[in-house]
Amino acid sequence: MTFGPALQGSDAQRAWTRVRTSLRESAGARLFDQWLKPMEMIEDGDAESVRLALPSPFMTNWVRNHYQDRLLLEFRQVLPAVRSVSIETRAPGQVLAMVSAPPSQITPAEAVAAAPVETATSALPLPLVAARPAVAEPVAAAERPTLDSRYTFDRFVVDATNRVAFNAARLMAEDGPARFSPLFLHAGTGQGKTHLMHAIAHAYLDMRPQARVLCMSAERFMFEFVAAMRARDTFAFKARLRSADLLLIDDLQFIAGKDSTQEEFFHTINEVMAAGKRLVITADRCPQALDGVEARIVSRLSAGLVADIKAPGMDLRRAILTRKLADMPDTPVPADVLDMLAGRIHSNIRELEGALNRVVAYAQLTGDRVDLGFATSTLGDVLRGSQRRVTIDEIQKLVSDHFDLKPLDLVSARRSRNVARPRQIAMYLAKRLTTRSLPEIGRKFGGRDHSTVIHAVRKVEELRDTDREIDAAVRVLLRELEA
């Protein structure tokens, strides 16, 4: 490979060899062999950019999502002149003048041609934590789930908001007969559901390396099922899922309204549960609040243990940042910067960790010292975007607490005055404080029509002018939600 006058082929070869060695050590042999080893370097002639190719779009997207920033950081440590790394899909018949691994390291997958080239370029390295060491593999790599090596129980920060979910996940991973199945974990985006799901799989495989574990998103479940139907080979799909000792499905809300997929999902979970196997499901809300999901599925999911993860409080956010910082390269971050991040980024742990990644990465690139001014200027758009956004779930929880009801009462069919009035107030607040449409608000309140929401809003507006108690209650709720 030739990068131009500033970077000779021998330099590229040494850099690529060192990067591959580093990735194998940090990612572990199993993950490296499956996802990173097939990468090849494309001849470019540009001293500031590196182009890497993979044999399929699926592998390309996975590496982009998980390792693109890490690859840039690795290359820059060897070749400071490199400013970007792009991950592409090799086109059919494309000839690569590449710097590759020795022949003994090349897998059959590296010879597979796929779709036309797609490119996404990263210009900012985000530090990643050390990967989990690889373990012996009695089961073939292709049969094992692709798990995030960072998502283990020992890396999950526990407090009162997530302790029940954490302990339930630990029990689900223990050897011996399952104490309950399914385990249903629900929480908002970026609260740790996927972390716990992967941690269960890691721990279960550590104790039972021969076990069959399948981990996929609900979207992936739907995609594979549709593909099997088109290929007229649903038997293999059914057999694969139902033979799993541990089946984990993430983000169940994505199959809402997909009738044929829900039919197959229902029979799958029935078979898994009847066989005494372990089933873990995650979603962004509790089973009863899953709009568009069949009642019989909701009933099955509710038969096990349902555990929620609440939004992290200030103490937990601060503890997560401290834990994250301990895994990063040696870049000092003062306590007041950590306090600022924990105080300004409230609801999403993923965004919180990303903000810390960005501050540390910018400091490494610029050589500047991290302080409040540096962090604030670096995260200007992030801090503006993290301003408090009220959700309908939060409104329902707060209104039900205020009126001494259960959140499920607000989505039920009950029409008694002590339930109907708080429900109208909650709809009013949802219309006022969120960007959700009237039909969306109606669906969140037990599938009610948009005209019901309009009536509720008008009714509460009238009552605020005539009923002091209602007006006072609405003022209190508004103040708490907008705080």
C-alpha positions in Angstrom: 0.0 0.0 0.0 1.2 3.5 -0.7 0.0 6.6 1.2 2.1 9.1 -0.7 5.4 10.9 0.1 4.6 11.3 3.8 3.7 7.7 4.4 5.5 4.8 2.7 4.2 1.3 2.2 6.5 -0.1 4.9 5.2 2.5 7.4 1.7 1.4 6.6 2.5 -2.3 6.9 4.2 -1.8 10.3 1.3 0.4 11.5 -1.4 -2.0 10.4 0.4 -5.0 12.0 0.6 -3.1 15.3 -3.0 -2.0 15.1 -4.2 -5.6 14.5 -2.0 -6.9 17.3 -3.4 -4.3 19.7 -7.0 -5.0 18.7 -6.6 -8.7 19.2 -5.2 -8.2 22.7 -8.0 -5.7 23.7 -11.0 -7.3 22.0 -10.1 -10.9 22.7 -9.6 -13.7 20.2 -13.2 -14.6 19.7 -14.5 -11.1 18.8 -11.3 -10.3 16.8 -11.6 -13.4 14.7 -15.3 -12.9 14.0 -15.4 -9.2 13.2 -12.0 -7.5 12.9 -9.7 -10.1 11.4 -11.4 -9.9 7.9 -10.5 -6.2 7.6 -8.2 -5.3 4.7 -6.5 -2.0 4.0 -7.2 -0.4 0.6 -4.6 1.4 -1.5 -5.3 5.1 -1.3 -2.3 7.4 -1.7 -3.5 9.8 1.0 -1.2 10.4 3.9 -3.9 11.5 6.2 -6.6 8.9 5.7 -6.8 5.1 6.1 -9.4 3.0 4.2 -10.4 -0.4 5.5 -12.7 -2.9 3.8 -14.8 -5.7 5.0 -16.6 -8.5 2.9 -20.2 -7.7 3.8 -22.4 -4.7 4.7 -23.5 -6.4 8.0 -19.9 -6.7 9.2 -19.1 -3.1 7.9 -22.0 -1.6 10.0 -21.0 -3.5 13.1 -17.4 -2.5 12.9 -18.4 1.2 12.2 -20.7 1.2 15.2 -18.3 -0.5 17.7 -14.7 0.1 16.5 -14.4 3.0 14.1 -13.3 5.6 16.7 -11.0 3.0 18.3 -9.3 2.3 15.0 -8.6 6.0 14.5 -7.1 6.2 17.9 -5.0 3.1 17.3 -3.6 4.4 14.0 -2.9 7.9 15.4 -0.8 6.4 18.2 1.4 4.8 15.5 1.1 7.3 12.7 0.2 10.9 14.0 -0.3 12.1 10.5 -3.5 10.0 10.1 -6.6 12.2 10.5 -9.4 9.8 9.6 -10.3 6.1 9.2 -13.1 4.9 6.9 -14.8 1.5 7.0 -16.1 0.3 3.6 -17.8 -2.8 2.1 -15.7 -4.4 -0.6 -17.3 -4.3 -4.0 -17.6 -7.5 -6.1 -14.3 -8.1 -7.9 -12.6 -5.2 -6.2 -8.8 -5.6 -6.2 -7.2 -4.5 -2.9 -3.6 -3.5 -2.8 -3.6 -4.1 0.9 -1.4 -4.5 3.9 -2.9 -7.6 5.4 -2.2 -10.2 8.1 0.2 -13.0 7.3 -1.4 -15.8 5.3 -1.8 -18.0 8.4 -4.1 -15.4 9.9 -6.4 -15.0 7.0 -9.9 -16.6 7.3 -12.2 -17.8 4.5 -14.5 -14.8 5.3 -11.8 -12.5 4.0 -12.2 -13.8 0.5 -15.9 -13.2 0.3 -17.1 -10.4 -2.0 -20.2 -8.4 -1.1 -22.1 -5.2 -2.0 -20.9 -1.8 -3.5 -18.6 0.3 -1.3 -20.2 2.3 1.5 -18.1 4.8 3.4 -18.4 6.5 6.8 -15.4 8.5 8.2 -14.5 9.1 11.8 -12.5 12.2 12.7 -12.6 11.9 16.5 -11.1 9.1 18.6 -13.2 8.2 21.6 -11.4 6.2 24.3 -12.7 2.8 24.9 -12.3 0.6 28.1 -10.3 -2.5 28.2 -12.0 -5.5 26.7 -13.0 -8.6 28.6 -10.4 -11.4 28.2 -11.4 -14.2 25.9 -12.3 -17.6 27.3 -12.0 -21.1 25.9 -14.6 -21.9 23.2 -15.9 -25.5 23.3 -18.7 -24.3 21.0 -18.0 -23.0 17.5 -17.6 -19.2 17.3 -20.4 -18.9 14.8 -22.8 -20.5 17.3 -22.0 -18.1 20.1 -23.6 -14.7 20.6 -21.8 -11.5 19.8 -21.6 -9.8 23.2 -20.1 -6.4 24.2 -17.1 -7.2 26.3 -17.6 -4.1 28.4 -21.1 -5.2 29.5 -20.4 -7.4 32.5 -21.8 -7.5 36.1 -18.6 -6.2 37.6 -18.8 -3.1 35.4 -22.4 -2.3 36.3 -22.7 0.5 38.9 -25.6 -0.4 41.3 -27.8 1.8 43.5 -31.4 1.9 44.6 -32.7 2.8 41.1 -31.5 -0.4 39.5 -30.7 -2.8 42.4 -33.8 -5.1 41.9 -33.1 -5.4 38.2 -29.4 -6.1 38.9 -30.1 -8.8 41.5 -32.7 -10.4 39.3 -30.2 -10.5 36.4 -27.6 -12.2 38.6 -30.1 -14.8 39.7 -31.0 -15.5 36.0 -27.3 -16.1 35.2 -26.8 -18.6 38.1 -26.3 -22.3 37.3 -29.0 -24.8 38.3 -32.7 -24.6 37.7 -34.0 -21.1 36.8 -35.8 -19.4 39.7 -38.1 -17.6 37.3 -38.5 -17.2 33.5 -39.0 -14.9 31.7 -37.1 -12.0 33.2 -38.6 -8.8 31.8 -36.4 -5.7 32.2 -37.8 -2.3 31.2 -36.3 1.2 31.3 -35.8 4.3 29.1 -33.1 4.5 26.5 -29.5 4.3 27.8 -30.4 3.2 31.4 -28.6 -0.1 31.4 -31.1 -2.7 30.0 -28.7 -4.0 27.3 -25.8 -3.9 29.7 -27.6 -6.3 32.1 -28.8 -8.5 29.3 -25.2 -9.0 27.9 -23.9 -9.5 31.5 -26.4 -12.3 32.0 -25.1 -14.0 28.8 -21.4 -13.5 29.8 -21.9 -14.9 33.3 -24.0 -17.9 32.1 -21.4 -18.8 29.5 -18.6 -18.5 32.0 -20.3 -21.2 34.1 -21.7 -23.3 31.2 -19.3 -22.9 28.2 -21.2 -25.6 26.3 -24.6 -23.8 26.6 -26.4 -22.5 23.6 -27.0 -18.8 24.1 -28.8 -16.6 21.6 -28.9 -12.8 22.0 -30.6 -10.6 19.4 -32.7 -7.5 19.1 -36.5 -7.8 18.4 -35.8 -6.1 15.1 -33.2 -8.8 14.3 -35.8 -11.4 15.3 -38.3 -9.9 12.9 -35.7 -9.6 10.1 -34.5 -13.2 10.4 -38.1 -14.5 10.6 -39.2 -12.6 7.4 -36.0 -13.8 5.6 -36.8 -17.4 6.7 -40.4 -17.1 5.4 -39.2 -15.8 2.0 -36.7 -18.6 1.8 -39.4 -21.1 2.8 -37.1 -22.3 5.6 -38.9 -21.3 8.8 -38.2 -24.7 10.3 -34.5 -24.0 10.7 -35.3 -20.6 12.2 -37.7 -22.1 14.7 -35.3 -24.9 15.7 -32.4 -22.5 16.2 -34.3 -20.3 18.7 -36.1 -23.0 20.5 -32.9 -25.0 21.1 -31.3 -22.2 23.1 -30.6 -22.8 26.7 -30.7 -19.0 27.2 -32.6 -16.7 24.8 -32.3 -12.9 25.1 -34.4 -10.5 23.1 -33.7 -6.8 23.3 -36.1 -3.9 22.6 -39.3 -5.8 22.3 -41.3 -2.7 21.5 -40.1 -2.8 17.9 -42.4 -5.8 17.1 -45.5 -3.7 18.0 -48.0 -4.0 15.2 -46.1 -6.7 13.4 -48.8 -9.5 13.5 -46.9 -12.3 11.8 -43.8 -11.6 13.8 -45.8 -11.5 17.0 -47.4 -14.9 16.2 -44.0 -16.5 15.8 -42.6 -14.7 18.9 -45.5 -16.0 21.0 -44.9 -19.6 20.0 -41.2 -19.2 20.5 -41.5 -17.9 24.1 -44.1 -20.6 24.8 -41.8 -23.3 23.7 -38.8 -21.9 25.6 -40.8 -21.5 28.8 -42.4 -24.9 28.5 -39.0 -26.5 28.1 -37.8 -24.8 31.3 -35.2 -22.7 29.4 -34.2 -19.2 30.4 -35.8 -16.2 28.7 -34.8 -12.6 29.1 -36.7 -9.7 27.4 -36.1 -6.0 27.5 -38.2 -3.1 26.4 -38.6 0.6 27.0 -41.8 0.2 29.1 -43.6 -2.4 31.2 -45.5 -5.2 29.4 -48.9 -3.7 30.1 -47.9 -0.5 28.4 -46.6 -2.0 25.2 -48.9 -0.5 22.6 -49.6 -2.8 19.7 -48.4 -6.0 21.4 -50.9 -8.8 21.6 -52.5 -9.4 25.0 -51.4 -13.1 25.1 -47.8 -12.0 24.7 -48.2 -9.5 27.5 -49.7 -12.2 29.7 -46.8 -14.5 29.1 -44.2 -11.8 29.8 -46.0 -10.8 33.0 -45.9 -14.4 34.3 -42.2 -14.2 35.2 -40.4 -11.4 37.0 -40.8 -7.8 35.8 -38.1 -5.4 37.0 -37.7 -1.7 36.0 -34.6 0.5 36.0 -35.4 4.0 37.0 -33.6 7.1 35.7 -30.3 7.5 37.5 -30.0 10.0 40.3 -27.1 12.4 40.8 -25.1 10.1 43.0 -25.4 7.2 40.5 -24.5 9.4 37.5 -21.4 10.7 39.4 -20.4 7.1 40.4 -20.7 6.0 36.8 -18.4 8.7 35.6 -15.8 7.8 38.3 -16.0 4.2 37.2 -15.7 5.1 33.5 -12.8 7.4 34.1 -10.8 4.7 35.9 -10.8 2.7 32.6 -9.6 5.6 30.4 -6.1 6.6 29.4 -4.2 8.8 31.9 -6.0 12.1 31.3 -6.8 14.0 34.6 -10.4 15.1 34.8 -11.1 17.3 37.9 -13.9 16.6 40.3 -15.8 19.8 39.4 -15.9 18.7 35.7 -17.4 15.3 36.7 -19.9 17.1 38.9 -20.9 19.4 36.1 -21.4 16.4 33.7 -23.4 14.5 36.3 -25.5 17.6 37.0 -26.2 18.7 33.5 -26.8 15.3 31.7 -29.7 13.7 33.5 -31.5 10.8 32.0 -29.3 8.9 29.7 -26.2 7.0 30.9 -25.0 6.4 27.3 -25.0 10.2 26.7 -23.3 10.8 30.0 -20.5 8.4 29.2 -20.2 9.8 25.6 -19.8 13.3 27.0 -16.9 12.2 29.2 -15.4 10.3 26.2 -15.5 13.5 24.1 -13.9 15.7 26.8 -11.0 13.2 27.2 -10.6 12.7 23.5 -10.5 16.5 22.7 -7.9 17.0 25.5 -5.7 14.3 24.0 -5.9 15.7 20.5 -5.3 19.3 21.5 -3.0 18.8 24.5 -5.1 21.2 26.6 -5.7 20.7 30.3 -9.3 19.6 31.2 -11.1 22.2 33.4 -14.7 23.5 33.5 -14.1 26.0 30.7 -12.6 23.5 28.4 -15.4 20.9 29.1 -18.2 23.5 28.7 -16.8 24.7 25.3 -16.2 21.2 24.1 -19.7 20.0 25.0 -21.7 23.1 24.1 -24.1 21.3 21.8 -24.3 18.3 24.0 -25.2 20.4 27.1 -27.8 22.3 25.2 -29.3 19.1 23.9 -29.4 17.5 27.3 -31.8 20.1 28.7 -34.7 18.4 30.5 -37.2 16.7 28.2 -40.3 15.5 29.9 -41.8 12.1 28.9 -45.4 10.8 29.1 -44.1 8.0 31.3 -42.8 10.6 33.8 -46.0 12.5 33.7 -48.1 9.3 34.4 -45.8 8.4 37.3 -45.9 11.8 38.9 -49.7 12.2 38.5 -50.4 8.8 39.9 -48.2 9.4 42.9 -49.8 12.8 43.5 -53.3 11.4 43.5 -52.3 8.1 45.3 -53.1 5.9 42.3 -51.2 3.3 40.4 -49.7 4.2 37.0 -51.8 1.4 35.4 -54.9 3.1 36.6 -54.3 6.0 34.2 -54.2 3.6 31.2 -57.1 1.4 32.4 -60.7 1.5 31.4 -61.9 2.7 34.8 -64.1 5.8 34.6 -64.7 6.6 38.2 -64.1 10.3 39.0 -61.1 9.6 41.3 -59.4 8.0 38.3 -60.9 9.9 35.3 -59.9 13.4 36.6 -56.2 12.6 37.2 -56.1 10.9 33.8 -57.4 14.1 32.2 -54.8 16.1 34.1 -52.1 13.8 32.9 -53.3 14.1 29.3 -53.3 17.9 29.7 -49.8 17.9 31.0 -48.7 15.6 28.2 -50.1 17.9 25.6 -48.5 20.9 27.2 -45.0 19.6 28.0 -44.3 17.1 25.3 -44.1 17.1 21.5 -46.2 14.0 21.1 -49.2 14.2 18.8 -52.8 13.8 20.1 -53.1 10.2 18.7 -49.7 9.3 20.3 -50.9 10.7 23.6 -54.1 8.8 23.3 -52.3 5.5 22.7 -50.1 6.1 25.8 -53.3 6.3 27.8 -54.7 2.9 27.1 -55.3 3.3 23.4 -57.8 6.1 23.6 -58.9 8.2 20.7 -57.4 11.7 20.0 -60.8 13.2 20.6 -60.6 12.0 24.2 -57.3 13.8 24.6 -58.9 17.0 23.2 -61.8 16.7 25.6 -59.4 16.2 28.5 -57.3 19.2 27.6 -60.3 21.5 27.3 -61.9 20.2 30.5 -58.8 20.8 32.6 -58.4 24.3 31.1 -62.0 25.0 32.2 -61.5 23.6 35.7 -58.3 25.6 36.3 -60.5 28.7 35.9 -63.2 27.5 38.3 -61.7 24.9 40.7 -58.9 26.1 43.0 -57.9 22.6 44.0 -57.5 21.4 40.4 -55.5 24.6 39.5 -53.2 24.1 42.6 -52.6 20.5 41.7 -51.7 21.3 38.1 -49.4 24.1 39.3 -47.6 21.7 41.7 -47.2 19.1 39.0 -46.0 21.6 36.4 -43.4 22.9 38.8 -42.1 19.4 39.6 -42.0 18.4 35.9 -40.3 21.5 34.7 -37.7 21.6 37.5 
